[in-house]
Amino acid sequence: MQATMFSALAEPTRLSIIDMLAARGELSAGEIAHAFTSSAAAISQHLKVLREARLVVVKKQAQQRRYQLNPAQMAELESWLHARTAQWNGRLDSMSDYLNTIK
């Protein structure tokens, strides 16, 4: 799992952009920028970080850049999260079993 992916998601504006794309699908850079009080240049930098982390993909359509989630990277992230969830659930179950034996 790439650390850059988690670094990108750790920033609230970038996480909001991911949430927007998940809810609304493909959006132009302008549509994304209008949802924030930050400058268009700042949002552009956030989009660049998300692209570099491969969380979003961009396609040029006429004079617009349209962004959408990268399904392959999202699937990789989901798989990693499921594995960690299973690991921690197993550990917590073991701890619960142990605590029940010492009661």
Secondary structure as the mmCIF struct_conf table of DSSP 4:
data_model
#
loop_
_struct_conf.conf_type_id
_struct_conf.id
_struct_conf.beg_label_comp_id
_struct_conf.beg_label_asym_id
_struct_conf.beg_label_seq_id
_struct_conf.end_label_comp_id
_struct_conf.end_label_asym_id
_struct_conf.end_label_seq_id
HELX_RH_AL_P HELX_RH_AL_P1 ALA A 3 ALA A 10
BEND BEND1 GLU A 11 GLU A 11
HELX_RH_AL_P HELX_RH_AL_P2 PRO A 12 ARG A 24
BEND BEND2 GLU A 26 GLU A 26
STRN STRN1 LEU A 27 SER A 28
HELX_RH_AL_P HELX_RH_AL_P3 ALA A 29 HIS A 34
TURN_TY1_P TURN_TY1_P1 ALA A 35 ALA A 35
BEND BEND3 PHE A 36 SER A 38
HELX_RH_AL_P HELX_RH_AL_P4 ALA A 40 GLU A 52
TURN_TY1_P TURN_TY1_P2 ALA A 53 ARG A 54
BEND BEND4 LEU A 55 LEU A 55
STRN STRN2 VAL A 56 GLN A 61
TURN_TY1_P TURN_TY1_P3 ALA A 62 GLN A 63
STRN STRN3 GLN A 64 LEU A 69
HELX_RH_AL_P HELX_RH_AL_P5 PRO A 71 THR A 101
#
